[in-house]
């Protein structure tokens, strides 16, 4: 009689961690795409945030909560970090995921070889 609840909890744990893995993959892909969009030559200042939010809305709107997109520009590259909380399958179990993407800035360099 005690075996069925134990098996159900184990199955729900597997599902919860599979969702967390999937959410981390989506966050990492969205961060990488957002970094590449922001690193393009003459990209608008909000390119990274808009790209990340568009990808997350299309692919993880019901999977991630409390999503934050952090853009860290430097002179040479752009780093985008996305964090969020995975929806619960098991009440009380909170899993946070993070995805990071980095891309070198595209820059115009004059004086090359003809």
C-alpha positions as CSV (number, residue, x, y, z in Angstrom):
1,X,0.0,0.0,0.0
2,X,2.9,2.4,0.7
3,X,4.5,1.6,-2.6
4,X,2.1,3.5,-4.9
5,X,2.6,6.9,-3.2
6,X,6.4,6.4,-3.2
7,X,6.4,5.6,-6.9
8,X,4.2,8.6,-7.7
9,X,6.5,10.9,-5.8
10,X,9.5,9.5,-7.7
11,X,7.7,9.9,-11.0
12,X,6.8,13.5,-10.2
13,X,10.4,14.2,-9.2
14,X,11.6,12.9,-12.5
15,X,9.1,15.1,-14.3
16,X,10.1,18.2,-12.2
17,X,13.8,17.8,-13.0
18,X,13.1,17.2,-16.7
19,X,11.1,20.4,-16.8
20,X,14.0,22.2,-15.0
21,X,16.5,20.8,-17.5
22,X,14.3,21.9,-20.5
23,X,13.8,25.4,-18.9
24,X,17.6,25.8,-18.5
25,X,18.1,24.8,-22.2
26,X,15.5,27.4,-23.3
27,X,17.0,30.1,-21.1
28,X,20.5,29.3,-22.4
29,X,19.4,29.4,-26.1
30,X,17.4,32.6,-25.5
31,X,20.4,34.2,-23.8
32,X,22.7,33.2,-26.7
33,X,20.4,34.5,-29.3
34,X,19.8,37.8,-27.4
35,X,23.6,38.3,-27.0
36,X,24.1,37.8,-30.8
37,X,21.2,40.2,-31.6
38,X,22.7,42.9,-29.3
39,X,26.3,42.4,-30.6
40,X,25.3,43.1,-34.2
41,X,26.7,46.3,-35.7
42,X,24.5,49.3,-34.9
43,X,22.0,47.2,-32.9
44,X,19.5,49.2,-30.9
45,X,20.1,49.3,-27.1
46,X,17.1,47.1,-26.3
47,X,17.9,44.4,-28.9
48,X,19.0,41.9,-26.3
49,X,16.0,42.4,-24.0
50,X,13.5,42.3,-26.8
51,X,15.0,39.2,-28.4
52,X,15.1,37.3,-25.1
53,X,11.6,38.2,-24.2
54,X,10.3,37.3,-27.6
55,X,12.0,33.8,-27.4
56,X,10.9,33.2,-23.9
57,X,7.3,34.2,-24.6
58,X,7.2,31.8,-27.6
59,X,8.8,28.9,-25.9
60,X,8.6,29.1,-22.1
61,X,5.6,31.3,-21.2
62,X,4.1,28.5,-19.1
63,X,7.3,27.0,-18.0
64,X,9.2,29.9,-16.3
65,X,8.1,32.4,-13.8
66,X,9.8,35.5,-12.4
67,X,12.0,35.8,-15.4
68,X,14.8,38.5,-15.4
69,X,17.0,39.4,-18.3
70,X,20.3,41.0,-17.4
71,X,22.4,42.6,-20.2
72,X,26.1,43.3,-19.4
73,X,27.8,45.2,-22.3
74,X,31.6,45.7,-22.4
75,X,33.8,47.3,-25.0
76,X,34.5,43.9,-26.6
77,X,31.4,41.8,-26.0
78,X,27.8,41.5,-24.7
79,X,26.8,39.0,-22.0
80,X,23.1,38.2,-21.4
81,X,22.0,36.3,-18.3
82,X,18.4,35.0,-18.0
83,X,17.1,33.6,-14.7
84,X,13.8,32.3,-13.8
85,X,11.8,29.9,-11.6
86,X,10.4,26.6,-13.0
87,X,6.7,26.0,-12.5
88,X,6.1,23.4,-9.8
89,X,4.8,19.9,-10.3
90,X,5.5,19.1,-6.7
91,X,4.2,21.8,-4.3
92,X,6.9,23.4,-2.3
93,X,9.8,22.4,-4.5
94,X,11.3,25.6,-6.1
95,X,14.0,25.3,-8.8
96,X,15.7,28.3,-10.2
97,X,17.5,28.1,-13.6
98,X,20.0,30.4,-15.2
99,X,21.1,30.6,-18.9
100,X,24.0,32.8,-20.1
101,X,25.0,33.8,-23.6
102,X,28.0,35.9,-24.7
103,X,28.9,37.3,-28.1
104,X,31.7,39.5,-29.4
105,X,30.6,42.9,-30.6
106,X,30.7,43.5,-34.3
107,X,32.9,46.5,-35.1
108,X,33.8,48.3,-38.2
109,X,37.5,48.2,-38.8
110,X,38.9,50.3,-41.6
111,X,42.3,50.0,-43.3
112,X,42.2,46.4,-44.4
113,X,44.0,44.8,-47.3
114,X,42.4,45.5,-50.7
